[in-house]
Amino acid sequence: MAFILDTFTNNPTPALLKLAKKPDLLQVATHYTVDEVKPTMRKQRILNILVDYFISEDIFNEEEAKHLKKDPTITETTEQQ
C-alpha cells in the first residue's frame, strides 16, 4: 500500500504514517506547518518530529505511536559504517 497524503490528512494514523517515504513526510510536515522539519534531515529524524507533533496535538495516542520513534543517532552511526 502506498502512502497517499489526502488519505492520511483525512484520517491520520500511525499505521499510515509508517508507510510514508521521506518525500511524503516532508509533504506531511508542510501540510501541518511543522516548521521544525527541514529537507536536509534524515527520514527518522523527520518521523520523530512528526510523531511528537501528532502526540502533542492529540492526533495520535502516545502508546500507539511510540513504536515509530527511534533514536536517529543510532541510525546515523549505523549508516556511516
TORMIVO-168380 format. One record per atom (N, C-alpha, C): residue number from 1; chain; atom name; x, y negated, z negated. Coordinates in Angstrom, 2 decimals. Layout:
! residues N
{NUM; 'A'; 'CA'; {X; Y; Z}}
...
! end
This chain:
! residues 81
{1; 'A'; 'N'; {0.85; 1.18; 0.00}}
{1; 'A'; 'CA'; {0.00; 0.00; 0.00}}
{1; 'A'; 'C'; {0.89; -1.24; 0.00}}
{2; 'A'; 'N'; {0.64; -2.15; 0.89}}
{2; 'A'; 'CA'; {1.40; -3.38; 0.99}}
{2; 'A'; 'C'; {0.80; -4.45; 0.08}}
{3; 'A'; 'N'; {1.64; -5.37; -0.35}}
{3; 'A'; 'CA'; {1.19; -6.49; -1.16}}
{3; 'A'; 'C'; {0.51; -7.51; -0.26}}
{4; 'A'; 'N'; {-0.68; -7.96; -0.68}}
{4; 'A'; 'CA'; {-1.41; -9.00; 0.04}}
{4; 'A'; 'C'; {-1.73; -10.11; -0.95}}
{5; 'A'; 'N'; {-1.22; -11.31; -0.67}}
{5; 'A'; 'CA'; {-1.35; -12.44; -1.60}}
{5; 'A'; 'C'; {-2.81; -12.71; -1.94}}
{6; 'A'; 'N'; {-3.70; -12.74; -0.96}}
{6; 'A'; 'CA'; {-5.11; -13.04; -1.24}}
{6; 'A'; 'C'; {-5.74; -12.00; -2.17}}
{7; 'A'; 'N'; {-5.40; -10.75; -1.97}}
{7; 'A'; 'CA'; {-5.92; -9.70; -2.84}}
{7; 'A'; 'C'; {-5.44; -9.91; -4.26}}
{8; 'A'; 'N'; {-4.15; -10.25; -4.40}}
{8; 'A'; 'CA'; {-3.58; -10.48; -5.73}}
{8; 'A'; 'C'; {-4.21; -11.69; -6.41}}
{9; 'A'; 'N'; {-4.34; -12.80; -5.68}}
{9; 'A'; 'CA'; {-4.87; -14.02; -6.30}}
{9; 'A'; 'C'; {-6.35; -13.89; -6.68}}
{10; 'A'; 'N'; {-7.08; -13.04; -5.96}}
{10; 'A'; 'CA'; {-8.49; -12.81; -6.30}}
{10; 'A'; 'C'; {-8.64; -11.96; -7.55}}
{11; 'A'; 'N'; {-7.68; -11.06; -7.78}}
{11; 'A'; 'CA'; {-7.72; -10.19; -8.95}}
{11; 'A'; 'C'; {-6.30; -9.79; -9.34}}
{12; 'A'; 'N'; {-5.57; -10.71; -10.01}}
{12; 'A'; 'CA'; {-4.18; -10.42; -10.34}}
{12; 'A'; 'C'; {-4.04; -9.31; -11.38}}
{13; 'A'; 'N'; {-3.23; -8.32; -11.04}}
{13; 'A'; 'CA'; {-2.95; -7.22; -11.96}}
{13; 'A'; 'C'; {-1.46; -6.88; -11.90}}
{14; 'A'; 'N'; {-0.93; -6.33; -12.99}}
{14; 'A'; 'CA'; {0.46; -5.90; -12.96}}
{14; 'A'; 'C'; {0.74; -4.87; -11.87}}
{15; 'A'; 'N'; {-0.22; -3.98; -11.63}}
{15; 'A'; 'CA'; {-0.03; -2.95; -10.61}}
{15; 'A'; 'C'; {0.15; -3.56; -9.22}}
{16; 'A'; 'N'; {-0.63; -4.59; -8.92}}
{16; 'A'; 'CA'; {-0.48; -5.26; -7.62}}
{16; 'A'; 'C'; {0.84; -6.03; -7.55}}
{17; 'A'; 'N'; {1.21; -6.70; -8.65}}
{17; 'A'; 'CA'; {2.46; -7.47; -8.66}}
{17; 'A'; 'C'; {3.66; -6.54; -8.46}}
{18; 'A'; 'N'; {3.56; -5.34; -8.98}}
{18; 'A'; 'CA'; {4.65; -4.37; -8.84}}
{18; 'A'; 'C'; {4.92; -4.02; -7.37}}
{19; 'A'; 'N'; {3.92; -4.13; -6.52}}
{19; 'A'; 'CA'; {4.06; -3.84; -5.09}}
{19; 'A'; 'C'; {4.80; -4.93; -4.33}}
{20; 'A'; 'N'; {4.92; -6.11; -4.93}}
{20; 'A'; 'CA'; {5.47; -7.27; -4.24}}
{20; 'A'; 'C'; {6.96; -7.16; -4.00}}
{21; 'A'; 'N'; {7.37; -7.60; -2.81}}
{21; 'A'; 'CA'; {8.79; -7.76; -2.49}}
{21; 'A'; 'C'; {9.18; -9.19; -2.83}}
{22; 'A'; 'N'; {10.45; -9.50; -2.77}}
{22; 'A'; 'CA'; {10.91; -10.83; -3.16}}
{22; 'A'; 'C'; {10.18; -11.95; -2.42}}
{23; 'A'; 'N'; {10.02; -11.90; -1.09}}
{23; 'A'; 'CA'; {9.28; -12.98; -0.42}}
{23; 'A'; 'C'; {7.84; -13.12; -0.93}}
{24; 'A'; 'N'; {7.22; -11.98; -1.28}}
{24; 'A'; 'CA'; {5.86; -12.01; -1.84}}
{24; 'A'; 'C'; {5.86; -12.71; -3.20}}
{25; 'A'; 'N'; {6.86; -12.40; -4.02}}
{25; 'A'; 'CA'; {6.95; -13.02; -5.35}}
{25; 'A'; 'C'; {7.14; -14.53; -5.23}}
{26; 'A'; 'N'; {7.91; -14.94; -4.23}}
{26; 'A'; 'CA'; {8.10; -16.39; -4.02}}
{26; 'A'; 'C'; {6.77; -17.04; -3.63}}
{27; 'A'; 'N'; {5.96; -16.35; -2.84}}
{27; 'A'; 'CA'; {4.63; -16.87; -2.47}}
{27; 'A'; 'C'; {3.73; -16.95; -3.69}}
{28; 'A'; 'N'; {3.79; -15.96; -4.55}}
{28; 'A'; 'CA'; {3.00; -15.97; -5.78}}
{28; 'A'; 'C'; {3.42; -17.17; -6.64}}
{29; 'A'; 'N'; {4.71; -17.37; -6.79}}
{29; 'A'; 'CA'; {5.21; -18.49; -7.60}}
{29; 'A'; 'C'; {4.73; -19.83; -7.03}}
{30; 'A'; 'N'; {4.75; -19.96; -5.72}}
{30; 'A'; 'CA'; {4.28; -21.18; -5.08}}
{30; 'A'; 'C'; {2.78; -21.36; -5.31}}
{31; 'A'; 'N'; {2.03; -20.30; -5.13}}
{31; 'A'; 'CA'; {0.58; -20.37; -5.29}}
{31; 'A'; 'C'; {0.20; -20.81; -6.71}}
{32; 'A'; 'N'; {0.88; -20.27; -7.71}}
{32; 'A'; 'CA'; {0.57; -20.59; -9.10}}
{32; 'A'; 'C'; {1.40; -21.76; -9.64}}
{33; 'A'; 'N'; {2.18; -22.39; -8.79}}
{33; 'A'; 'CA'; {3.03; -23.54; -9.14}}
{33; 'A'; 'C'; {3.94; -23.22; -10.32}}
{34; 'A'; 'N'; {4.65; -22.12; -10.21}}
{34; 'A'; 'CA'; {5.64; -21.74; -11.22}}
{34; 'A'; 'C'; {6.97; -22.29; -10.72}}
{35; 'A'; 'N'; {7.25; -23.54; -11.10}}
{35; 'A'; 'CA'; {8.40; -24.27; -10.58}}
{35; 'A'; 'C'; {9.75; -23.72; -11.04}}
{36; 'A'; 'N'; {9.75; -22.93; -12.08}}
{36; 'A'; 'CA'; {11.00; -22.36; -12.59}}
{36; 'A'; 'C'; {11.62; -21.36; -11.60}}
{37; 'A'; 'N'; {10.79; -20.77; -10.76}}
{37; 'A'; 'CA'; {11.25; -19.78; -9.77}}
{37; 'A'; 'C'; {11.95; -20.49; -8.62}}
{38; 'A'; 'N'; {13.13; -19.99; -8.28}}
{38; 'A'; 'CA'; {13.93; -20.54; -7.18}}
{38; 'A'; 'C'; {14.24; -19.42; -6.18}}
{39; 'A'; 'N'; {14.28; -19.73; -4.89}}
{39; 'A'; 'CA'; {14.54; -18.71; -3.87}}
{39; 'A'; 'C'; {15.90; -18.02; -4.03}}
{40; 'A'; 'N'; {16.84; -18.66; -4.69}}
{40; 'A'; 'CA'; {18.17; -18.07; -4.86}}
{40; 'A'; 'C'; {18.23; -17.03; -5.99}}
{41; 'A'; 'N'; {17.17; -16.93; -6.77}}
{41; 'A'; 'CA'; {17.14; -15.97; -7.88}}
{41; 'A'; 'C'; {16.98; -14.55; -7.36}}
{42; 'A'; 'N'; {17.45; -13.61; -8.15}}
{42; 'A'; 'CA'; {17.25; -12.19; -7.82}}
{42; 'A'; 'C'; {15.78; -11.83; -8.07}}
{43; 'A'; 'N'; {15.35; -10.80; -7.37}}
{43; 'A'; 'CA'; {13.96; -10.38; -7.45}}
{43; 'A'; 'C'; {13.52; -10.10; -8.88}}
{44; 'A'; 'N'; {14.32; -9.38; -9.65}}
{44; 'A'; 'CA'; {13.92; -9.03; -11.01}}
{44; 'A'; 'C'; {13.77; -10.25; -11.89}}
{45; 'A'; 'N'; {14.62; -11.24; -11.71}}
{45; 'A'; 'CA'; {14.51; -12.48; -12.49}}
{45; 'A'; 'C'; {13.19; -13.20; -12.15}}
{46; 'A'; 'N'; {12.86; -13.25; -10.87}}
{46; 'A'; 'CA'; {11.60; -13.86; -10.45}}
{46; 'A'; 'C'; {10.42; -13.11; -11.05}}
{47; 'A'; 'N'; {10.48; -11.79; -10.99}}
{47; 'A'; 'CA'; {9.41; -10.97; -11.55}}
{47; 'A'; 'C'; {9.26; -11.21; -13.04}}
{48; 'A'; 'N'; {10.37; -11.28; -13.77}}
{48; 'A'; 'CA'; {10.32; -11.55; -15.21}}
{48; 'A'; 'C'; {9.64; -12.89; -15.50}}
{49; 'A'; 'N'; {10.00; -13.91; -14.74}}
{49; 'A'; 'CA'; {9.41; -15.25; -14.94}}
{49; 'A'; 'C'; {7.91; -15.20; -14.66}}
{50; 'A'; 'N'; {7.52; -14.54; -13.58}}
{50; 'A'; 'CA'; {6.10; -14.47; -13.25}}
{50; 'A'; 'C'; {5.32; -13.68; -14.30}}
{51; 'A'; 'N'; {5.87; -12.58; -14.77}}
{51; 'A'; 'CA'; {5.19; -11.80; -15.81}}
{51; 'A'; 'C'; {5.02; -12.66; -17.06}}
{52; 'A'; 'N'; {6.05; -13.38; -17.47}}
{52; 'A'; 'CA'; {5.94; -14.27; -18.63}}
{52; 'A'; 'C'; {4.85; -15.32; -18.41}}
{53; 'A'; 'N'; {4.81; -15.87; -17.20}}
{53; 'A'; 'CA'; {3.80; -16.87; -16.87}}
{53; 'A'; 'C'; {2.39; -16.27; -16.99}}
{54; 'A'; 'N'; {2.17; -15.10; -16.39}}
{54; 'A'; 'CA'; {0.84; -14.50; -16.41}}
{54; 'A'; 'C'; {0.43; -14.09; -17.82}}
{55; 'A'; 'N'; {1.37; -13.68; -18.64}}
{55; 'A'; 'CA'; {1.06; -13.36; -20.04}}
{55; 'A'; 'C'; {0.70; -14.64; -20.80}}
{56; 'A'; 'N'; {1.48; -15.69; -20.60}}
{56; 'A'; 'CA'; {1.23; -16.95; -21.32}}
{56; 'A'; 'C'; {-0.10; -17.60; -20.91}}
{57; 'A'; 'N'; {-0.52; -17.34; -19.68}}
{57; 'A'; 'CA'; {-1.80; -17.88; -19.20}}
{57; 'A'; 'C'; {-2.97; -16.93; -19.45}}
{58; 'A'; 'N'; {-2.72; -15.85; -20.19}}
{58; 'A'; 'CA'; {-3.74; -14.83; -20.50}}
{58; 'A'; 'C'; {-4.35; -14.21; -19.24}}
{59; 'A'; 'N'; {-3.54; -14.11; -18.20}}
{59; 'A'; 'CA'; {-3.97; -13.43; -16.97}}
{59; 'A'; 'C'; {-3.62; -11.95; -17.08}}
{60; 'A'; 'N'; {-2.45; -11.67; -17.67}}
{60; 'A'; 'CA'; {-2.03; -10.29; -17.92}}
{60; 'A'; 'C'; {-2.03; -10.05; -19.42}}
{61; 'A'; 'N'; {-2.35; -8.83; -19.80}}
{61; 'A'; 'CA'; {-2.20; -8.38; -21.16}}
{61; 'A'; 'C'; {-0.73; -8.00; -21.33}}
{62; 'A'; 'N'; {-0.10; -8.44; -22.39}}
{62; 'A'; 'CA'; {1.33; -8.18; -22.59}}
{62; 'A'; 'C'; {1.64; -6.68; -22.59}}
{63; 'A'; 'N'; {0.78; -5.91; -23.19}}
{63; 'A'; 'CA'; {1.02; -4.46; -23.29}}
{63; 'A'; 'C'; {1.03; -3.80; -21.91}}
{64; 'A'; 'N'; {0.13; -4.20; -21.03}}
{64; 'A'; 'CA'; {0.06; -3.56; -19.72}}
{64; 'A'; 'C'; {1.10; -4.10; -18.73}}
{65; 'A'; 'N'; {1.69; -5.25; -19.03}}
{65; 'A'; 'CA'; {2.65; -5.86; -18.10}}
{65; 'A'; 'C'; {4.11; -5.70; -18.52}}
{66; 'A'; 'N'; {4.35; -5.29; -19.76}}
{66; 'A'; 'CA'; {5.73; -5.26; -20.26}}
{66; 'A'; 'C'; {6.63; -4.30; -19.48}}
{67; 'A'; 'N'; {6.07; -3.28; -18.86}}
{67; 'A'; 'CA'; {6.89; -2.32; -18.11}}
{67; 'A'; 'C'; {7.51; -2.95; -16.86}}
{68; 'A'; 'N'; {6.98; -4.08; -16.41}}
{68; 'A'; 'CA'; {7.54; -4.76; -15.23}}
{68; 'A'; 'C'; {8.80; -5.53; -15.54}}
{69; 'A'; 'N'; {8.95; -5.92; -16.80}}
{69; 'A'; 'CA'; {10.09; -6.74; -17.19}}
{69; 'A'; 'C'; {11.31; -5.87; -17.49}}
{70; 'A'; 'N'; {12.44; -6.31; -16.96}}
{70; 'A'; 'CA'; {13.72; -5.66; -17.24}}
{70; 'A'; 'C'; {14.74; -6.74; -17.45}}
{71; 'A'; 'N'; {15.84; -6.37; -18.04}}
{71; 'A'; 'CA'; {16.94; -7.30; -18.24}}
{71; 'A'; 'C'; {17.65; -7.49; -16.91}}
{72; 'A'; 'N'; {17.58; -8.69; -16.31}}
{72; 'A'; 'CA'; {18.20; -8.89; -14.99}}
{72; 'A'; 'C'; {19.71; -8.77; -15.01}}
{73; 'A'; 'N'; {20.35; -8.93; -16.16}}
{73; 'A'; 'CA'; {21.81; -8.83; -16.21}}
{73; 'A'; 'C'; {22.25; -7.39; -15.99}}
{74; 'A'; 'N'; {21.42; -6.44; -16.39}}
{74; 'A'; 'CA'; {21.75; -5.03; -16.16}}
{74; 'A'; 'C'; {21.73; -4.76; -14.65}}
{75; 'A'; 'N'; {20.70; -5.25; -13.98}}
{75; 'A'; 'CA'; {20.57; -5.07; -12.54}}
{75; 'A'; 'C'; {21.73; -5.74; -11.81}}
{76; 'A'; 'N'; {22.07; -6.96; -12.20}}
{76; 'A'; 'CA'; {23.14; -7.69; -11.53}}
{76; 'A'; 'C'; {24.47; -6.98; -11.71}}
{77; 'A'; 'N'; {24.75; -6.50; -12.92}}
{77; 'A'; 'CA'; {26.01; -5.80; -13.18}}
{77; 'A'; 'C'; {26.09; -4.53; -12.35}}
{78; 'A'; 'N'; {25.01; -3.80; -12.28}}
{78; 'A'; 'CA'; {24.96; -2.56; -11.51}}
{78; 'A'; 'C'; {25.19; -2.84; -10.02}}
{79; 'A'; 'N'; {24.59; -3.91; -9.50}}
{79; 'A'; 'CA'; {24.72; -4.24; -8.09}}
{79; 'A'; 'C'; {26.14; -4.67; -7.73}}
{80; 'A'; 'N'; {26.86; -5.25; -8.69}}
{80; 'A'; 'CA'; {28.20; -5.74; -8.39}}
{80; 'A'; 'C'; {29.23; -4.62; -8.34}}
{81; 'A'; 'N'; {28.93; -3.46; -8.91}}
{81; 'A'; 'CA'; {29.88; -2.37; -8.97}}
{81; 'A'; 'C'; {29.98; -1.64; -7.66}}
! end
